[in-house]
Amino acid sequence: MNRRNAHIRSFSGLAALAAAATVLSGCARNYPMDTLSTGSDLAVKIRSLYIQITVWDTIILAIVIGTLFGAIFWFSKRVGDPGEPSTTTSDIRLEVAWTAIPSLILALIAVPTVRTIIATQPDAWPANALTIRVVAHQWWWEFKYPQYGIDTADEVHMPANREIHFELESADIIHSFWVPALGGKRDVVPGQLNEITMIPHQLGYFYGQCVEFCGSSHANMRLRGIVDSEADFDKWVKNQQAGPVITASGPAADGAKVWANAPCAICHTIKGVSGFSSQYKGGFKGPDLTHFGSRTTLAGGVLDNTPQNVALWIQNPGAVKPGAMMPNLGIHGEDMTNLVAYLESLK
């Protein structure tokens, strides 16, 4: 019996240790997709709601478990003959209690939930809000800044402590926009404009992801939310509004000729170089590459923006991102080296 009790205590200790490790691992602060972050006012509201509901759920769990064990010990018969079964068919007080109490609990959960929804979905957006139009593609994100005339991809820059108004639309099928550390998640539906607002106040570089299955490279449809100081954001805007740097000689200049002769400009544009004549009526299928070299990632946020990765992507896009719409252009050798140098020069 003592050995059995020792085994039971050992098992209970291991179970408690495993449970504690699971809870603590969920609280790690260096997790890149942390949903309990406080990077924006929206994230703070969602975190507060999460904590409130978790507290209520914990209280309910404690009451249920306490009642269960209390009933087990209170009504159990350990000695003597079993008593007569109860003939009571109903108890109106008990029925009212177990109807009223859950209703009250649902109301206590619903009130803060509705308040959070109203707070994050105002009827009118502030006049000074920065509007960012998000267009979801298979499998990359396009970010347009109508107030500044900027069109970029996969990395959305935001100034800290300013209202950001996202307008979300899809170019093909249903996607879902989410940067967990900044809070909120909205589906991006074809033919429908969804909106989300937040005030980011934590500077940094935050990971995002499409969270609605959208095809073979759904998991490779990533993005980066970059929260800049006001001064850094203004510098970024001025750089994006300017034309690309034109290199007069060297590999980058030779790469510009490769670009001009390759079919790249059918799907991509570089301001002042391709796709902006009044005769051009095509629709660009790929990201604007005007300032490609200033981005930290490529291929929908899958690869770091390095010369080696740019070459890898151009050589065989399908190997990096299954189902990628970009074809293998058959560029090799010196032409590839020069083209990569040109693209990386587009700061």
N, C-alpha and C positions, 0 to 999 in steps of 0.2 A: 504493500500500500504506500509506504514512504517513497519507494522508487517511482511509483506511478504519479504521486503528487509532485515529485521533483521534475518528472518529464512534463507534466502539465504546466508547472511554473516556468520551466525553461521555454516551452512553446509560447506561453503567454508573453514572456519577455521579448522573444524574437518577433512576435506579431506586433507588439507595441513599438519596438524599434523600427520595424519596417514601415509602420504607419507614420511614425514621426519623420523618417527619412523621406517618405513620399510627400508629406506636407511641406517640409523644409525645402525640398528640391523645387517645388512649385513656387517658392518665394524667392528664388535666385534673382538678383538684381541685374545680372549681366546678360540675361537672356535677350537676344536681339529682337524677338517679337513679343515683348512683355506687354500683356494686356492690362496690367495693374500700374502702368506708368502714369505720371502726372505731367506729360509733356505739353498739354494744352488745357484750356478750360473745359472742353468737351471730355477729355480723358479724366479730369478731376471729377466731373459730374457722374460719369459712368462708374468710376472707382467707388465713389461714395454710395451710389445705388447698390453696387455689388456687395459692399460691406454691410449695408443695412439689411439686405435680403438674406445674406449669409448669417447674420446675427439672429434674425427671426427664425430661419431654418434650424439653427443650432438649438435655440430655445425649444422649438417644437420637438426636435429629436430627443432632447433631454427629457421632456415631459412624457413623450410616448414610451421611451425606454424605462423611465422611472415607474410609470403606470403599469407597464407590462410586468416588470419584476415584482412590483408591489402586489399585483393581482396573483402572480404565481405563488408567492409566499403567504399572502393573506388568506386565499381560498383553498390552499392545498390541505389535504387531510393526510397526516402522517401515521396516525394510530386509530384503531377502532374501525367500526364498520362504516361503509359509505352512507351518507345521509340521503333523504328523499330528494329526487330531482325537483327543481323549481317548476311551479305551474304558472308563473307570471309570463304573459304573452307580450306585453309591451309596457313601457314606462315613458309617459309623455314628457316628463322632465328631462329624462336622458335623451330622448329624440330631439327635443328643442335645443339641448346643450350641444349635441354633436352636429347640429345644423347651424346654430348661431356662431359657435366658436370658429369653425373653418371659414365662414363668411366674413367674420371680423378679421381673421388673419389675412384673407385675400384682399380685403379692403386696405389693411395696413401696408400690404405689399404694392397694391395698385396705385395708391396715392403718390408715393415718391416716384414710381415708374412713369406715371402720366406727367407729373411735374417735370421730370427730366426730359421727356419727349417734347413737351411744350417749350422748354427752355432752349433746346437745341434745334427746334424747327420753328423759328419765328415767322409771322405772317409777312413781314417786310424786312428786307436785309438793310443793314445800316448803309447810309450813302457813301461813307468813306471806306467801305469794305473793298478788299482786293478780289476781283473776280478771276477765277482760274477755270477755264473750260477744259474738262477732262474727257478725252475721246478714247475709248477702249477699242483696240484692234486685236486680231489674232496674230501674234501674241506679244503685244507691246502697248505702251501707254503714250498717248500724245497729250501735251500740256500747252494750252494756248492762253496767252495773257492779252485779252482784247484792249485793255487800257494802255498797254505798252507796245502792241504789235509784235509780240514774241511768239514763236512756235518752236517748241523743243520736245524732247522725248525721254521717257523713263526716269527722269530726275526732276522733281518738282521743288523749286526754290520758293521759300516763304519768308517774309520778314517777321521777326519776333514781335509779339505784343500788338499785332494788328489783326483786325477781323478778316478772315479768309472765307470767301464764298465760293465753294466748288459747285460747278454745274456739270453734271455727269451725263454722258450720252455714249451710245455704242455705234460703231461703224458696221457691225456684223451680227453677232449673237449676244446672249446674255453673259455679262461678266459681273464682277463685284469688286469694288474699290475699298481697300483697307490698309491703313498704316496703324497697326495696333498701339504703338507707343503714343500716338497722337489722338487715339480714340475714334470711335464711330466706324460704321461699315454701311455702305450703301450699294445696292444692286445697280448695275448699269444695263439698262434695257433698251433694245432697239425701238426707235420711234417714241421714246419717253424721256423727258428731262427730269432727272432726280437731282436733289440739292442737299448739301451739307455745309454747315458753318462751324468754324472753330477759331480760337485765338491761341496760336502756339506761343509758348513763353519759355520753352527750354531749348537752348541752342544745341544743334547737333545734327547728326546724320542718322536717319531712322529707316528701318527696313519696312517694306510693304509688299503686298502680294494680292493677286487675284484670288478670291475665295469662292468662286462659282465655277464649277467644272465647265470648261469651254473648249475642249478638244485635246489632242494628243500632247500638246505642250502647255497645258494649263499650269502645271507646276513650275514651268519656266517663264511664266508671265509675272515678272517681279517689277518693283519700282523702288525708288529711294525718295524719302521726304527729307529735304534739307532745310533746316531752320537757320537763317542768317540773322546777324545783327542788322539794324536798319542801314548802317553805312555799307556793310558788305553786300546787302541786297541791292542797294542803289548802284554799286560798282558792277554787280552781275547784270543788272538791267541795261546799263550803258554798254557793256561789252556785247550783250546779246543783240542790242539794237544796231550796233555797228556791223559793217560788212566783214566778210572773212579776210584774214591776212593773206595777201597775195605774195608769194615768193617768186622772185625774178629768176633765180638760178638754183642749181643743185637738184638733189633727188626729188624734193617736193615739187619743183617746177616741172620736172619730167613726169611726175605723177599726175599733175594737172592735165597733161596731154593724154595720159592713159585714161583718166576719167572722161575726158571729152570724147574719146574714141570708143569707150566701152558703153554697154547699155545701162550703166548705173543711173544716168539722168532720167531714164524712163520712169523709175519708181521713186527716186530721191531728188531733192532740190538743194542747191547751194545758192544763197541770195547773191544776185549780181553775176552769177555764172550760168545757171541753168534754170529753165522752167518759168521765167518771169517775163517772157516776151508776150505781146498782146495776141500773137497768133497761137500761143500754146494753150490748148484746151484740155489737156490730159489731167487725170486725177492721180495724185501721188499716192502710191500704195505703201511706201516706206517712210521712215522718219526724215525730218529736215536735218541735213548734215552741215548747215552753215557754220556751226560752232562745235562740231563733233569732237574735236581735240580737247575741248574744255570739260567734257563729261568724264565721270569716273568709271562708268560702266558702258557696256554695249550689249547688243543681242537681247534686248528686253531685260537688262539687269542681271543676266546670267554670268557674264564674264567681266573681269576688270579690264579697263581700257588701257591695254599695253600693246605695243607693236606686234608682239608675238600672237596675242589673242585676236587682234584685228585681222592678221593674215590667216589665222586658223578659221575665223568666221567666214571670210571671203572665199577661201578654198573649198569649204564644204559646210554650208550652213545647216544642212539636214543632220549632220553628225553631232552638231552642238545642240540644235533644237529640232527634235523630230517634227516633221510636218511644216517646217518653216516655209513661208511663201517665197523667200529669196532663193533663186536658182544658183547653181555653181556656174560662175562666169568663165571658167577656164583660163584664169589669169595666173601666171607662174613666173618664177625666176626674177629677173631684174624689174620687169613690169610690176610684179607684186610688191617688191621692195619699194619702188618709187611711189606706187599708189598708196601704200600704207604711210609712207613719209608725208605725202600730200594730205591725207585725211587727218593724221595726227597734228599737222601744222594749222589746222582750222580751229584756232583758239577763240 
